[in-house]
Amino acid sequence: MTPPSEANSKAYQKDEGARSCSGERIEFPVMGDLGRTLVFVGGLLLGLGLVLIVAGKFNLPIGRLPGDFVVRGKNTAFYFPLMTSIVLSVILSLVLYVVNRMRR
């Protein structure tokens, strides 16, 4: 007869991960890729936030260009930054074009 402490220790062993029906360990490589993607997106958001902070310090007219529409009502306001979107799209397209050319 085994002592109760030995019998319980096997039941409470730490699980090392998912197992298949045959007992083989199943790996999830997607989780590592997802983590890297989230870190990359977070870095992009951080960089964009820093650019916007610097743009605000130097009074760059991002969001206040002549083609940006603002409609103010009695209790509401609607803001549509059309020209700012076009300018940022052109800048981002040029940056990605240069990066793609450098990779070749």
C-alpha positions as a printed Julia matrix, in Angstrom:
104×3 Matrix{Float64}:
   0.0    0.0     0.0
   1.34   3.44   -0.94
   1.32   6.24    1.58
  -1.35   8.92    0.98
   1.26  11.62    0.26
   2.68   9.67   -2.72
  -0.75   8.94   -4.17
  -1.77  12.6    -3.95
   1.49  13.91   -5.38
   0.84  12.21   -8.73
  -2.68  13.66   -8.89
  -1.44  17.21   -8.28
   1.55  17.23  -10.62
   1.86  20.36  -12.72
   0.47  19.96  -16.25
   3.14  20.71  -18.88
   0.7   21.56  -21.67
  -1.89  20.03  -23.94
  -1.63  16.36  -24.8
  -3.05  14.3   -27.63
  -5.03  11.09  -27.12
  -1.81   9.08  -27.41
  -0.12  11.21  -24.73
   2.13  13.21  -27.07
   2.63  16.87  -26.29
   0.86  19.29  -28.66
   2.72  22.48  -29.58
   0.95  25.72  -30.48
   3.35  27.74  -32.69
   0.59  30.25  -33.46
   0.78  31.67  -29.94
   4.38  32.8   -30.45
   3.49  34.46  -33.74
   0.5   36.16  -32.14
   2.7   37.49  -29.36
   5.23  38.9   -31.8
   2.45  40.5   -33.83
   0.96  42.14  -30.75
   4.37  43.5   -29.71
   4.91  44.87  -33.24
   1.48  46.54  -33.33
   2.11  47.99  -29.87
   5.43  49.41  -31.07
   3.71  50.98  -34.06
   1.08  52.57  -31.84
   3.79  53.87  -29.51
   5.68  55.38  -32.44
   2.53  56.97  -33.84
   1.69  58.42  -30.43
   5.16  59.93  -30.11
   4.89  61.46  -33.59
   1.56  63.04  -32.68
   2.97  64.43  -29.42
   5.93  65.96  -31.26
   3.6   67.33  -33.96
   1.53  69.01  -31.24
   4.62  70.61  -29.68
   5.69  72.15  -33.0
   2.16  73.3   -33.94
   2.03  71.21  -37.1
  -1.48  71.48  -38.57
  -2.23  67.75  -38.43
  -6.0   67.56  -38.14
  -6.49  71.22  -39.03
  -5.75  71.24  -42.75
  -7.97  73.15  -45.21
  -9.77  69.99  -46.42
 -10.78  68.8   -42.93
 -14.51  69.17  -42.33
 -16.04  70.21  -39.02
 -19.8   70.47  -38.56
 -20.91  71.84  -35.21
 -24.48  71.52  -34.09
 -26.22  72.72  -30.98
 -25.13  69.78  -28.82
 -22.92  67.78  -31.16
 -19.89  68.1   -33.38
 -18.87  66.0   -36.37
 -15.24  66.0   -37.48
 -14.04  64.38  -40.73
 -10.28  64.85  -41.42
 -10.35  64.19  -45.17
  -7.22  66.12  -46.18
  -5.25  64.89  -43.19
  -6.14  61.3   -44.16
  -4.98  61.87  -47.74
  -1.69  63.47  -46.65
  -0.95  60.71  -44.13
  -1.81  58.07  -46.74
   0.63  59.56  -49.24
   3.39  59.83  -46.62
   2.84  56.26  -45.42
   2.79  54.98  -49.02
   6.11  56.7   -49.74
   7.71  55.34  -46.57
   6.56  51.78  -47.31
   7.72  52.12  -50.94
  11.21  53.17  -49.79
  11.35  50.36  -47.22
  10.29  47.82  -49.87
  12.94  49.11  -52.31
  15.63  48.85  -49.62
  14.74  45.21  -48.9
  15.39  44.13  -52.52
